[in-house]
Amino acid sequence: MASNENENGADTAGMKAAAAAADLAEEQGLLFADDVSPLPSDTGYRGPTACNAAGITYRQLDYWARTGLVEPSVRGAAGSGSQRLYSFRDILILKVVKRLLDAGISLQQIRTATAHLRERGTDDLTRVTLMSDGASVYECTSNDEVIDLLQGGQGVFGIAIGGVWREIEGTLAELPSERTAEQAAPSANDELAARRAARQTG
């Protein structure tokens, strides 16, 4: 009889801990929501704009690009006078790196986490919450995983990628962007092809 009571007590305590972990995750915005807009087109953002949106210094941006932590995917720096251009996704990862650094995560762990994020399809990114216990970084792709980590004490803090996505969207809406030369002006070949196609259909 006593063992049954003990088991019931343990079950109740476990359920309370899970409910508390779920409440904490909800408060911190770590659970998954579907209200994220589609990935913006790969318009390029210059270094100062990327720094502003990610909340980092230009020195950090430059160092991370040179060491391969977060490189600009729209246009890299090629010789003097050329401007690096960062995509929305690049800036998203820059902000995640900044949050992890602020939480005291080692650069080695951050490199591993960002490599995982880069490998993911863009649709998957908003379904990821990164959790950390201050030493390791865990990737959660469901609410249950987030709650389990919080309950087990491994989730000292978390970053919901969807939340970071919305923050950056709001900031970038007020900042300048630019299109690359290739995007801005179609090549002569493209124009010729378009004319030929128009003549054939006309």
Rosetta silent file (secondary structure, phi, psi, omega in degrees, C-alpha in Angstrom):
SEQUENCE: MASNENENGADTAGMKAAAAAADLAEEQGLLFADDVSPLPSDTGYRGPTACNAAGITYRQLDYWARTGLVEPSVRGAAGSGSQRLYSFRDILILKVVKRLLDAGISLQQIRTATAHLRERGTDDLTRVTLMSDGASVYECTSNDEVIDLLQGGQGVFGIAIGGVWREIEGTLAELPSERTAEQAAPSANDELAARRAARQTG
SCORE:     score description
SCORE:     0.000 S_00000001
   1 L     0.000  -44.728 -178.943    0.000    0.000    0.000 S_00000001
   2 H   -61.878  -39.335 -178.442    2.792    2.370    0.974 S_00000001
   3 H   -65.224  -36.859  176.914    4.614    1.731   -2.318 S_00000001
   4 H   -62.260  -43.645  179.526    1.461    2.641   -4.260 S_00000001
   5 H   -62.668  -41.041  178.454    1.162    5.900   -2.337 S_00000001
   6 H   -61.233  -43.663 -179.554    4.832    6.641   -3.018 S_00000001
   7 H   -63.667  -43.469  179.319    4.350    5.967   -6.728 S_00000001
   8 H   -62.160  -40.387  178.679    1.257    8.189   -6.842 S_00000001
   9 H   -63.298  -42.133  179.876    3.173   10.923   -5.035 S_00000001
  10 H   -65.604  -40.514  178.374    6.067   10.629   -7.494 S_00000001
  11 H   -61.437  -45.357 -179.576    3.636   10.738  -10.452 S_00000001
  12 H   -62.327  -43.702  179.213    1.971   13.867   -9.062 S_00000001
  13 H   -62.483  -40.993  179.366    5.354   15.535   -8.459 S_00000001
  14 H   -63.608  -42.029  179.783    6.433   14.608  -12.001 S_00000001
  15 H   -66.006  -38.750  178.709    3.242   16.036  -13.491 S_00000001
  16 H   -65.476  -41.056  179.724    3.680   19.258  -11.479 S_00000001
  17 H   -64.453  -41.145  179.413    7.307   19.569  -12.644 S_00000001
  18 H   -64.882  -41.349  179.677    6.252   19.008  -16.277 S_00000001
  19 H   -65.289  -39.808  179.112    3.472   21.615  -15.952 S_00000001
  20 H   -65.345  -41.026  178.929    5.929   24.093  -14.394 S_00000001
  21 H   -64.416  -40.535  179.222    8.429   23.438  -17.210 S_00000001
  22 H   -64.277  -42.187  178.605    5.684   23.955  -19.825 S_00000001
  23 H   -61.868  -43.078 -179.558    4.651   27.251  -18.173 S_00000001
  24 H   -62.487  -44.827 -179.813    8.274   28.421  -18.118 S_00000001
  25 H   -62.792  -38.892  179.277    8.754   27.525  -21.791 S_00000001
  26 H   -65.017  -45.699  179.547    5.535   29.351  -22.687 S_00000001
  27 H   -59.152  -42.183 -176.626    6.602   32.462  -20.744 S_00000001
  28 L   -81.995   -2.781  179.312   10.000   32.525  -22.436 S_00000001
  29 L    70.519   31.811 -176.394    8.449   32.034  -25.879 S_00000001
  30 L   -91.753  -12.424 -179.112   10.359   28.794  -26.441 S_00000001
  31 L   -83.017  163.345 -169.856    7.424   26.744  -27.696 S_00000001
  32 L   -86.211  134.274  177.472    6.637   26.514  -31.364 S_00000001
  33 L  -126.267  154.562 -176.495    4.212   28.854  -33.096 S_00000001
  34 L  -101.539   11.603 -173.423    3.192   28.893  -36.750 S_00000001
  35 L   -93.625   41.932  178.393    2.867   32.658  -37.172 S_00000001
  36 L  -104.203  132.754 -178.335    6.190   33.176  -38.950 S_00000001
  37 L   -74.650  163.197  179.887    6.079   34.686  -42.419 S_00000001
  38 L   -61.529  159.304 -179.719    7.881   33.019  -45.336 S_00000001
  39 L   -60.025  128.110  178.035   11.597   33.669  -45.752 S_00000001
  40 L   -62.711  157.165  179.649   12.112   37.084  -47.348 S_00000001
  41 L   -61.786  154.587 -175.200   13.785   37.089  -50.765 S_00000001
  42 L   -74.926   61.259  169.772   17.555   37.083  -50.595 S_00000001
  43 L   -69.131  148.383 -179.333   17.939   40.805  -50.766 S_00000001
  44 E   -93.144  145.740  175.661   21.372   41.784  -49.496 S_00000001
  45 E  -121.916  130.824 -179.562   22.023   43.794  -46.356 S_00000001
  46 E   -68.704  164.903 -178.090   25.322   45.613  -45.859 S_00000001
  47 H   -49.144  -52.666 -178.264   27.544   45.031  -42.841 S_00000001
  48 H   -59.011  -36.072  178.206   26.322   48.013  -40.755 S_00000001
  49 H   -68.041  -43.705  178.232   22.687   46.960  -41.314 S_00000001
  50 H   -60.029  -42.273  179.161   23.479   43.339  -40.370 S_00000001
  51 H   -61.397  -45.975 -178.677   25.241   44.591  -37.196 S_00000001
  52 H   -60.393  -47.795 -176.842   22.269   46.776  -36.276 S_00000001
  53 H   -69.217  -34.713 -177.005   19.724   43.963  -36.768 S_00000001
  54 H   -90.230  -12.805  179.658   21.832   41.326  -34.961 S_00000001
  55 L    74.105   35.736 -179.176   22.956   43.635  -32.143 S_00000001
  56 L  -123.020  169.637  177.686   26.686   43.068  -32.715 S_00000001
  57 L   -88.412  161.181  178.904   29.725   45.269  -33.410 S_00000001
  58 H   -65.428  -33.234  178.526   31.309   45.609  -36.841 S_00000001
  59 H   -61.493  -43.139  177.461   34.501   44.092  -35.400 S_00000001
  60 H   -62.193  -46.635 -179.385   32.570   40.948  -34.386 S_00000001
  61 H   -56.422  -47.232 -177.968   30.918   40.752  -37.815 S_00000001
  62 H   -64.455  -44.510 -178.977   34.269   41.063  -39.575 S_00000001
  63 H   -64.091  -44.144 -179.241   35.984   38.506  -37.320 S_00000001
  64 H   -65.591  -33.965  178.184   33.161   35.957  -37.691 S_00000001
  65 H   -69.384  -43.586 -177.292   33.226   36.354  -41.497 S_00000001
  66 H   -69.581  -29.761 -179.618   37.041   35.934  -41.639 S_00000001
  67 L   -93.226    1.640  175.886   37.009   32.862  -39.371 S_00000001
  68 L    79.167   11.931  179.539   34.107   31.266  -41.271 S_00000001
  69 L   -70.103  -52.657  173.581   31.655   31.327  -38.333 S_00000001
  70 L  -138.530  108.168 -179.436   29.020   33.322  -40.268 S_00000001
  71 L  -102.036  148.251  179.220   29.918   34.295  -43.831 S_00000001
  72 L   -69.032  129.677 -175.484   27.776   36.516  -46.058 S_00000001
  73 L   -95.902  -15.391  179.401   25.877   34.328  -48.518 S_00000001
  74 L   -81.516  -47.943  176.685   24.611   37.024  -50.913 S_00000001
  75 E  -156.322  126.268  177.088   28.038   38.518  -51.664 S_00000001
  76 L   -84.619  169.174  177.517   31.414   38.072  -49.988 S_00000001
  77 L   -77.589  117.745 -179.841   34.120   40.727  -49.804 S_00000001
  78 L  -122.958   89.454  178.870   36.130   40.427  -53.018 S_00000001
  79 L    83.511  172.515 -175.838   38.911   42.994  -53.081 S_00000001
  80 L   -70.088  144.680  177.483   38.935   46.586  -51.940 S_00000001
  81 L    88.539  -17.004 -179.895   35.788   48.640  -52.338 S_00000001
  82 L   -85.414  145.911 -177.457   33.420   45.655  -52.499 S_00000001
  83 L  -104.933  132.225  171.582   30.733   45.387  -49.848 S_00000001
  84 L   -67.796  141.185  175.261   29.735   42.166  -48.122 S_00000001
  85 E  -123.501  125.409 -178.179   26.020   41.512  -48.433 S_00000001
  86 E  -101.811  141.652  176.621   24.222   39.383  -45.828 S_00000001
  87 L   -85.841  170.362  176.870   20.927   37.560  -46.396 S_00000001
  88 H   -56.686  -44.657 -178.852   18.043   37.484  -43.914 S_00000001
  89 H   -62.508  -40.432  177.227   19.085   33.950  -42.928 S_00000001
  90 H   -58.399  -45.163 -176.898   22.700   35.072  -42.315 S_00000001
  91 H   -67.102  -35.501  176.080   21.460   37.823  -39.987 S_00000001
  92 H   -58.279  -47.163 -179.011   19.213   35.317  -38.202 S_00000001
  93 H   -68.418  -36.396  176.466   22.266   33.136  -37.476 S_00000001
  94 H   -58.134  -43.399 -177.768   24.329   36.196  -36.438 S_00000001
  95 H   -69.144  -36.972  177.347   21.712   37.067  -33.818 S_00000001
  96 H   -63.659  -42.942  178.126   21.579   33.469  -32.558 S_00000001
  97 H   -59.116  -44.996 -179.914   25.405   33.476  -32.222 S_00000001
  98 H   -59.939  -44.006 -179.525   25.211   36.736  -30.242 S_00000001
  99 H   -63.619  -42.118 -179.956   22.582   35.269  -27.877 S_00000001
 100 H   -65.089  -41.780  178.252   24.663   32.108  -27.321 S_00000001
 101 H   -62.229  -44.004  179.877   27.812   34.158  -26.638 S_00000001
 102 H   -60.836  -28.560 -179.251   25.925   36.357  -24.165 S_00000001
 103 L   -85.043   -0.106  176.500   24.844   33.187  -22.342 S_00000001
 104 L    86.572   16.404  178.592   28.489   32.144  -21.963 S_00000001
 105 L   -74.671  141.496 -178.948   28.478   29.293  -24.505 S_00000001
 106 L   -69.123  152.507 -179.440   31.921   28.395  -25.852 S_00000001
 107 H   -61.263  -33.629  179.495   32.803   29.333  -29.424 S_00000001
 108 H   -62.792  -45.773  177.910   33.373   25.641  -30.211 S_00000001
 109 H   -64.124  -38.550 -179.499   29.783   24.769  -29.170 S_00000001
 110 H   -65.392  -41.252  177.728   28.486   27.778  -31.125 S_00000001
 111 H   -58.967  -42.646  179.580   30.314   26.645  -34.279 S_00000001
 112 H   -63.334  -45.561 -178.306   28.643   23.223  -33.962 S_00000001
 113 H   -63.586  -43.713 -177.952   25.203   24.787  -33.413 S_00000001
 114 H   -69.481  -32.878  176.948   25.508   27.198  -36.365 S_00000001
 115 H   -61.988  -41.323  177.978   26.729   24.390  -38.654 S_00000001
 116 H   -63.350  -43.097 -178.542   23.520   22.469  -37.794 S_00000001
 117 H   -64.389  -39.185 -179.011   21.378   25.531  -38.467 S_00000001
 118 H   -66.941  -31.816 -178.167   23.035   26.138  -41.846 S_00000001
 119 H   -73.487  -22.495 -176.086   22.399   22.532  -42.915 S_00000001
 120 L   -74.260  149.475  172.203   18.683   22.806  -42.202 S_00000001
 121 L   -66.632  154.612 -177.713   16.175   23.810  -44.853 S_00000001
 122 H   -62.320  -33.679 -179.995   14.773   27.283  -44.309 S_00000001
 123 H   -64.071  -34.011 -178.673   11.306   25.866  -43.577 S_00000001
 124 H   -72.072  -28.535 -171.829   12.776   23.790  -40.761 S_00000001
 125 H   -54.869  -42.402 -176.218   14.562   26.685  -39.079 S_00000001
 126 L   -73.745   -7.650  178.317   11.482   28.158  -37.428 S_00000001
 127 L   -99.138   20.389 -179.412   10.694   24.738  -35.959 S_00000001
 128 L  -117.060  134.051  167.721   13.913   24.743  -33.932 S_00000001
 129 E  -120.906  124.525  177.198   14.440   25.899  -30.369 S_00000001
 130 E   -89.405  128.103  177.848   18.040   25.833  -29.154 S_00000001
 131 E  -116.485  150.975  177.482   18.387   24.962  -25.464 S_00000001
 132 E  -145.796  149.226  174.671   21.539   25.114  -23.386 S_00000001
 133 L  -103.121   12.667 -179.618   22.699   24.225  -19.891 S_00000001
 134 L    96.532  -15.347  178.838   25.576   26.681  -20.225 S_00000001
 135 L  -119.758  -48.790 -179.588   27.994   24.039  -21.532 S_00000001
 136 L  -111.700  157.445  176.780   26.215   22.137  -24.321 S_00000001
 137 E  -113.679  129.586  179.534   23.674   23.260  -26.894 S_00000001
 138 E  -113.240  142.732  178.848   20.660   21.040  -27.597 S_00000001
 139 E  -104.809  121.078  178.848   18.388   21.301  -30.613 S_00000001
 140 E  -110.026  137.285  179.629   14.679   20.785  -29.928 S_00000001
 141 L  -121.890   12.170  174.721   12.131   20.321  -32.683 S_00000001
 142 L  -148.627  157.463  178.979    9.014   19.709  -30.561 S_00000001
 143 H   -60.873  -37.266 -179.340    7.383   21.242  -27.500 S_00000001
 144 H   -61.292  -40.285  179.667    7.834   17.938  -25.619 S_00000001
 145 H   -64.685  -40.268  178.598   11.614   18.047  -26.140 S_00000001
 146 H   -61.019  -48.400 -176.931   11.781   21.621  -24.800 S_00000001
 147 H   -64.729  -41.331  178.698    9.745   20.668  -21.721 S_00000001
 148 H   -59.654  -43.507 -179.323   11.811   17.494  -21.100 S_00000001
 149 H   -66.832  -41.531  178.396   15.063   19.487  -21.148 S_00000001
 150 H   -63.410  -42.205 -178.530   13.678   22.168  -18.826 S_00000001
 151 H   -65.197  -36.552 -178.156   12.329   19.496  -16.504 S_00000001
 152 L   -83.099    0.191  178.052   15.684   17.673  -16.495 S_00000001
 153 L    81.414    6.077 -179.014   17.545   20.854  -15.632 S_00000001
 154 L   -88.612  -13.070 -178.096   19.418   20.901  -18.959 S_00000001
 155 L  -102.442   77.568  178.672   17.551   23.907  -20.270 S_00000001
 156 L   -68.962  -38.090  175.555   18.984   26.824  -18.362 S_00000001
 157 E  -149.843  162.727 -179.677   18.057   29.080  -21.254 S_00000001
 158 E  -144.165  159.989  176.403   16.662   28.710  -24.741 S_00000001
 159 E  -129.330  115.159  175.080   16.398   30.506  -28.059 S_00000001
 160 E   -86.489  117.018 -175.813   13.306   30.006  -30.188 S_00000001
 161 H   -61.045  -35.899  178.609   14.443   30.614  -33.766 S_00000001
 162 H   -59.847  -38.519  179.044   10.914   31.663  -34.761 S_00000001
 163 H   -66.957  -41.639  178.412   11.015   34.446  -32.149 S_00000001
 164 H   -64.002  -41.017  178.597   14.402   35.686  -33.384 S_00000001
 165 H   -53.945  -49.553 -177.914   13.011   35.557  -36.955 S_00000001
 166 H   -65.220  -39.579  178.397   10.121   37.891  -36.028 S_00000001
 167 H   -59.392  -48.625 -176.745   12.466   40.303  -34.198 S_00000001
 168 H   -65.078  -40.208  177.868   14.796   40.579  -37.192 S_00000001
 169 H   -56.344  -45.017 -179.576   11.892   41.055  -39.606 S_00000001
 170 H   -63.153  -42.152 -178.891   10.692   44.006  -37.544 S_00000001
 171 H   -69.418  -45.936 -175.272   14.167   45.583  -37.405 S_00000001
 172 H   -67.514  -24.419  179.733   15.031   45.032  -41.078 S_00000001
 173 L   -60.497  -25.581 -177.130   11.735   46.562  -42.226 S_00000001
 174 L  -103.990    4.543 -176.780   13.129   49.935  -41.128 S_00000001
 175 L  -113.939  156.141 -178.145   16.689   49.473  -42.424 S_00000001
 176 L   -72.247  147.352  174.769   18.146   49.853  -45.935 S_00000001
 177 L  -132.438  169.868  174.566   18.678   46.857  -48.195 S_00000001
 178 E  -147.452  154.647  177.467   20.051   46.488  -51.687 S_00000001
 179 L   -94.670  145.853  177.602   19.767   44.143  -54.586 S_00000001
 180 L   -72.289  161.777 -178.093   22.895   42.651  -56.079 S_00000001
 181 H   -56.739  -38.282 -178.217   23.813   43.688  -59.619 S_00000001
 182 H   -65.141  -37.799 -179.253   22.721   40.262  -60.891 S_00000001
 183 H   -75.537  -37.468 -172.558   19.310   40.658  -59.245 S_00000001
 184 H   -70.571  -41.683 -176.354   18.859   44.298  -60.173 S_00000001
 185 L  -126.485  123.046  177.292   19.578   44.066  -63.897 S_00000001
 186 L   -65.813  149.107 -179.268   18.957   41.044  -66.093 S_00000001
 187 L   -72.539  164.233  179.496   21.897   40.128  -68.288 S_00000001
 188 H   -59.004  -37.904  179.247   21.893   40.808  -72.046 S_00000001
 189 H   -61.180  -42.345  179.783   21.463   37.050  -72.624 S_00000001
 190 H   -62.274  -41.792 -179.018   18.354   37.031  -70.418 S_00000001
 191 H   -64.636  -43.887  178.305   16.889   39.958  -72.341 S_00000001
 192 H   -60.474  -43.632 -179.566   17.582   38.278  -75.718 S_00000001
 193 H   -62.127  -40.533 -179.460   16.013   35.048  -74.486 S_00000001
 194 H   -64.945  -40.324  179.392   12.933   36.970  -73.294 S_00000001
 195 H   -65.021  -44.153  179.411   12.571   38.700  -76.693 S_00000001
 196 H   -58.939  -45.980 -177.833   12.908   35.408  -78.577 S_00000001
 197 H   -61.095  -40.234 -179.034   10.288   33.802  -76.310 S_00000001
 198 H   -64.903  -40.607  179.641    7.946   36.773  -76.849 S_00000001
 199 H   -65.570  -40.486 -178.147    8.318   36.501  -80.661 S_00000001
 200 H   -66.598  -40.407 -178.774    7.647   32.755  -80.623 S_00000001
 201 H   -77.993  -28.833  179.677    4.524   33.052  -78.501 S_00000001
 202 L   -76.911    0.000    0.000    3.368   36.179  -80.355 S_00000001
